[in-house]
């Protein structure tokens, strides 16, 4: 199988192009290929497929074999892949996702290659039951939950996939490995959740670390950065446009008041290409 290794701010993926549809054993393939010791190593396996609604469709299988509805870093990587490889020649394209519908992307091209991608991530879902959570609230903002005897104040929303945002004093010293998996699998979230731990530096800059559902600790999460900006606006902590600093780098996130859409701008990079036995 031919593949390309790509990353968005260190959130890395194995990209497969040319399949007519996702294979029945995609979960098993993802677990094998994403293993960093016995496979290629990645946070997820991404299939670029034909679409009847958009230029392309993406299906994302996490490293644990579960499928993600959406991924902000992966969609930028796909945009770079299809343009740089000549599969599309336009700088405005559309990509169909499982959980967030068809998304529009604007490419910044330098010397024939994509350097940055601006993605219309759509409208945030704030209704608690639709996120989904078990809380019948709209929105869920700064709500207390108890995990192993410790209280956390959470803001929950969906960006095509569920997110739980928690504000902390120091994201680098916070024990993400201990609390991330417990929050991910909390009974409040019937389909589990991504968890963002955030420190607000100013109204236009935040630090964020993430525990991703199905992948664990990663260097970046595009939908998580979007959720962080929306959460921060809802909590009165930020402007509607801010820089979100992740372990792998920065994303610029804007929640446009005129159309209620969230826009994400950031880079994507190709690491290498190769073949692997399946």
N, C-alpha and C positions, 0 to 999 in steps of 0.2 A: 504494500500500500504506500503510495506517495503522500507525503505530508509536508506542511510548512509550520515551523515553530514561530509564533508571534507573541508579542506582549504589549500591554497597555499599562505603562508605569509599573512594570514588574508583575502584573497580573497576567500570567502566561497561559497560552492555549496552543493546542495542536489543531491545525486547520486541515480539513479534508474537502477537496473540491472535485466535482464531476460525478458524484453518485446521483442516481435519479430519485432516490428517497433514502431516508435513514434506515440502516439495516436493523433487522429484528434483534440482533445481539449487540446493539450499540452500547448498552450498559456494561457488558462484559469487556468489550473492546476498550471503553474509556478507562475502566479500572486498571486494565493491563498496561495501556499506553501511557497513562498519566502517572504511573508509579515512578518515583524519582530514583529508585535503585535498580529495578528490573525492567523498566520501560524507558520512554523518552523523558517523561517528567513534565507535568503541567498541572494547572489548576482545573483545566477542563478540556474536553474534546468538542470541537465545533465543526458541524457539517454545513457547508454552503450548498443549498438545494434550489431547484427551480421553484418559482412562485407564480401563481395566477393573478396575484394582487399587486406585486411589487417587482422590482428588478431581480431580487434574490430573496430567499428565505434562509434564516439561520436556525439551527437546532443545537442546543448546548447541553452536553452531558457533563455533569460535575465529576470530579475525580473519584467520588464514592459510588458512581453509577446512577445517581438520581438526575433527573432532567430539570434544568432551570428555565423559568418562563422568559427571562430577559437577562441581559448582561451588558452594561454600558461600556466596559472596556473591550469586550469581545466584538461588539458591533462596530467600534472604531477600527479594530484590527481587520475585520472583514472588508470594510470600505477600502482600506489601504490595499489589501490583497487583490480585490477584484479590479481596482484601477491600475495598480502597478503591474499586474499581469496582463493587462489589455482586454479584460473581459467586459469592460465598460469604459467609454471615453468621456462621459459627462462628469462634471464636478458637482452636480446635484443628483443624488440617487435615492432610491427607496429600498428598505429591507423589511421583510415581514418577520415578526417575532411571534412566539407562541402566546405570551402573556400580555404584550403591549400593542398588539396589532401591527400596522404598517408604520414605520418610522422614517422620517425624512432626514437626510444627511447632506451637509455641505462640506466639500473637500477643499483644503488649501494645498495646492500643488506647487512644488518647487523642483526645477530641473527634471520634470517628468515623473516625479514621485510624490506621493501624499505625505505631507509633514504633520498636518493637524486636521482634525475632523470636528465639526460642530454638529451635534445630534439633537434633533427635536425629540425629547424623551416623553412627550405627551403630558397629560394632566395627572397630578398626583391623586391617588385614591385615599380619602381621609375617613370614610365611613368604616368604623371598627369591624363590623361583620364582613365587610367586603375585602379587608386587607389580606387574609382574614385573621381575626382574633375572636375570642369569645366575649369581648366587651361590646355591648350595644351602645356605643358612643360615637358621636361625629362632631369634632374629631377627638382622637385620643391624645391628649396633650398633658405632659407632666403628671401622669397617673402613677400611683404607687403600686408596686408588686413586690412580693416577698420570695426570695430565692435562698434556700438553705439558711433561713433566719436573718438574711440581710435584705434591707429595703432598697430597691432601685426605683427611681422616677423615670418613667419611660414615655416617649412619644412614638406612636406607631402609625405607619402609613404604608401604602404600596406604590411602587414605581414600575408596576408590571410584575413585581415580585415583592414579598413582604419584608418590611424593615422595622427594627426597633432601635431608636436612638436614645442614648444615655449620655449625660454630661458628667465629666469627671475633671478633677483638678490637674491631672498630669497623665496624658495618654501613654507616655513611654514607660511610666512606672506602674500603671494599672495592670493587674494580673489578668490579662486577656485570656490566657490559656486555661485558667481556672474557671472563669465566669462565662466565657463565650459559649462553650458547649452546653452549659446548664441553661442559659438564656435561650439559645437556639431551640432547644427541645422543651421549653416551658409549656405546660398545658394550656396556657393562654393562647398559644399559636398552633392551631390544629394542623397546619401544613409546615410547621417549623418556621424559623425566621432568620434573616440576616441581622447581625447586631453591630451597631456602630457606637464606638466610644469616642466622645468629642470633647475637646477643650476649645472654648471660644477665646481667641486672642484679641479680637476687635470685631466691630460690626461688619468688617469686610474680609476677615481672615480667621479660619478655624483649622485646628489640627484634628485629624481623624484616624483611628485605627479600626480594623474591621475583622469580625469573625463571620465568614461566609457560610451560609447554609450549604452543606454538601461538600465544602472544600476546606473548611477550617480557616486558620489565619492566613490571609493573603496580603500582598503588598499594596493592593489598591482594589477599589470596588466603585465602578462608575455610578450604578444605581444607588449605592450607599452614599456617595457624595451628594447626589441629587436629593436623597432623603434627608441628609444632614442639613442642607440649605433650607428645604421646606420646613423641617422641624424647627430650625433656628428662627425662621421668620414667625412661625406660629407661637413660639415661646417669647417673642419680642427681643431676640438676642442679636439679630443681624439685619442687614439690608437685604434686598431681594436679589442682589448679585454679589457674589463673594468668591474668594479663592479658598479652595479646600485642599489642605496639604496632607497627603497620604504618605505612607512609608516609602512608596516608590516615586513620588513626585506630586505635582500640583495639577488640579483641574479647576477650570473656571465654570461656575454654575450660576445660572440665572433663572429665576422664577418670574416669568413675564406676567405682569398684572393685566395686560390687555387681552391675552388669550388663555391665561391660566396654565400655559405650557411651561415645562422646565427644559432648559437648554444646557447641554454639557459640551464643553470644548476641551480637547486634549490631544495628545500625540498617540501614535501607534508605531511599533517597530518590528521589522522582520529579524529573527535571530538566525535561522538557518533552514535549509530544506534537506529532505532525505527520503529514504524508503525504510519500511519496517515490515517484518513478517507478522502476519496476523494469525 
